Amino acid sequence: METVLVWLLRAIGLLWIAGGAFGVHSAWFSWRLGRMTSDLEAATRDLDPEALQDEAPDDTARDLWLLAGAGLTFLTGCALVAASRLALPLCLLLLVHQLFYFARQARRTRQSGDEADAVAPSTRNAALFALFVTACVVFLTVSGAYG
């Protein structure tokens, strides 16, 4: 049972490595695109200043938070693949990271009243899956199968 669970978590770790790498790349690309957009807006501000006033401000803090989460997902995936004892603290840190994100988005939704700021159902599902993976890692760490 424990051996099967270790290998299942290794497979999940591979998926988390891929997802984390994709998330880091997407965040980097978004950051670069945001910089280019800002440069274009600055260059065209003199031409038509009223056209740029309707734009919603960038949420840089959210983008950085998602970048940190993607990096953390990547590192957790590496620890899961290696069946390392580091998997437990990284899984717990990933859960805490997600809880803070939920709290931040709930506060933003209350303040703005805009449902677009709410946490997506897929994000909730990912957090529940991370909770399941963390419970498995706790079980394997306590049983001595990890490390």
C-alpha positions, 0 to 999 in steps of 0.5 A, spaced: 500 500 500 505 504 501 509 503 495 503 504 491 502 511 494 509 513 494 509 511 486 502 515 485 505 521 489 511 521 484 506 521 478 503 527 481 509 530 482 511 530 475 504 533 473 506 538 479 513 539 476 510 541 469 504 545 471 509 549 476 514 550 470 508 552 466 505 557 471 512 560 472 513 561 464 506 564 464 507 569 469 514 571 466 510 572 459 504 576 463 510 580 466 513 582 460 507 583 456 505 588 462 511 592 461 510 592 453 503 594 454 505 600 459 511 602 455 506 603 449 501 606 453 506 611 455 508 612 448 501 614 446 499 618 452 500 624 449 496 622 443 489 621 446 489 621 454 482 620 455 482 613 451 487 610 456 483 612 462 478 607 462 483 601 463 483 597 469 489 597 473 494 591 473 494 587 479 501 586 480 501 583 487 496 578 485 501 576 479 507 576 484 503 571 488 501 567 483 508 566 480 510 564 487 505 559 487 507 556 481 514 556 483 512 553 490 508 548 486 514 546 482 518 545 488 513 541 491 513 536 485 520 535 485 520 533 492 514 528 491 518 525 485 524 524 490 520 522 495 523 527 500 522 529 507 521 536 504 515 534 501 511 535 507 513 542 509 513 544 502 505 541 501 504 545 508 507 551 505 503 550 499 496 549 503 498 556 507 499 559 500 492 557 497 489 559 504 492 566 504 490 567 496 483 565 498 482 570 503 485 575 499 480 574 493 474 574 498 476 580 501 477 583 494 470 581 492 467 584 498 470 590 497 469 591 490 462 587 489 465 584 483 464 576 482 470 576 477 475 577 483 472 571 486 476 564 487 475 560 481 471 553 482 478 550 479 482 553 484 478 550 489 478 544 486 486 544 486 486 546 493 482 540 495 487 536 491 493 539 494 489 537 501 489 530 499 496 530 497 498 533 503 494 528 507 498 522 503 504 525 505 503 526 512 501 518 512 507 516 508 512 521 513 509 518 519 509 511 517 516 512 515 516 510 507 518 517 506 525 520 507 
